[in-house]
Amino acid sequence: MAAPVTVYGPMLSPAVARVAACLLEKDVPFQIEPVDMSKGEHKSPSFLKLQPFGQVPAFKDHLTTVFESRAICRYICDQYADSGNQALFGKKEDGAVGRAAIEQWIESEGQSFNPPSLAIIFQLAFAPMMGRTTDLAVVEQNEAKLAKVLDVYDQRLGESQYFAGDDFSLADLVHLPNADFLVNRTSKAGLITERKNLARWWDDVSSRPAWKKVTEMQSAPRPS
Amino acid sequence: MAAPVTVYGPMLSPAVARVAACLLEKDVPFQIEPVDMSKGEHKSPSFLKLQPFGQVPAFKDHLTTVFESRAICRYICDQYADSGNQALFGKKEDGAVGRAAIEQWIESEGQSFNPPSLAIIFQLAFAPMMGRTTDLAVVEQNEAKLAKVLDVYDQRLGESQYFAGDDFSLADLVHLPNADFLVNRTSKAGLITERKNLARWWDDVSSRPAWKKVTEMQSAPRPS
């Protein structure tokens, strides 16, 4: 029987990879339903019922649909609290304070890290794949913005092993897709690997089995 | 005795107003600690200990510090679960599914609504206050982006009374500061008031006592 949890979208999408990483950390079986964005399938009426903005991923668990990758990750952690990595969204005994320590860095990712890193990834990795011209001015502008954010991150990761403390958590996980693209698919790896604490963190988090499985899924041949 | 909950930053900051609205909905007493951004107080070493990116608000509750307005709002709802508006972050009986229904629209606000609306507000309301020139090209570009988001919102608010269903929730609250600026301090009120369902929603949510109190606090004379 097919798993009741379905993620709609291509694995190469950072937001789809974010959700897949969370499901793998939580040991929740799932299936990927490809969405051919080059054919505009993400703007079809049936897809818009799952994701009103026509973006990927869309997500379905039995009859529940959720959109926005970070909201989906939170849902997975709450709904499957007793499965897989149980510290991912804070230990029960740490309560609201423990969760807030994670949430502030999830929000930093969404508000401060994602916009400039995604802009760089788009220009240096996706544009060439799509046959578009890379806009180097956009890369330069966003590299300057991202460097400031990464300076704060490097300082934080000099104070604690992971963003939210001693445990790998959603705060770290949400950063993985864009960080991996930067390091492995652009010429800007140094933004991460040349910052001491960030480099130590990256070696650690990128070698987790769940993330290695995501990158295997990303490099698998597409279904024909 | 001073309230143990302190919000650091000027009330005119949309992110500060977001946190104040949440505290008022939850009936949590708090004090506002002004931060003079024109004097660079948000970049001082003591402030950076509270908020490593040097942005407002910073937030303190007893010994707990939290940054990022949406993370602070979630913390307030979790930590003060039994106080004030108890449906604000989902009713207990609705569990993970109820919370996900709210989270997906909080993320939409952060990812899709906030960037273009904040850009417009900055150009049309803050730039004149700061003696800077308004860049109308930026306004136009972001107005086009925002219109697409608001079309999705208008459709959603034709299906249900509030973003996440029958109850006012954090999903609605996080939108209030930027929406209020657009409607009351720019020439772009029509983006909201000329969309039927969004206009109905705005009349409702902006007349809530907690939000009216925020706007009173915003128009109060600054402490000299």
Interface residues (C-beta under 8 A of the other chain):
Chain A: P52 F53 T64 V66 F67 E68 R70 A71 I72 R74 Y75 D78 Q79 G95 A96 V97 R99 A100 A101 E103 Q104 I106 E107 S108 G110 Q111 S112 P115 V149 V152 Q155 R156
Chain B: P52 F53 T64 V66 F67 E68 R70 A71 I72 R74 Y75 D78 Q79 G95 A96 V97 R99 A100 A101 E103 Q104 I106 E107 S108 G110 Q111 S112 P115 V149 V152 Q155 R156
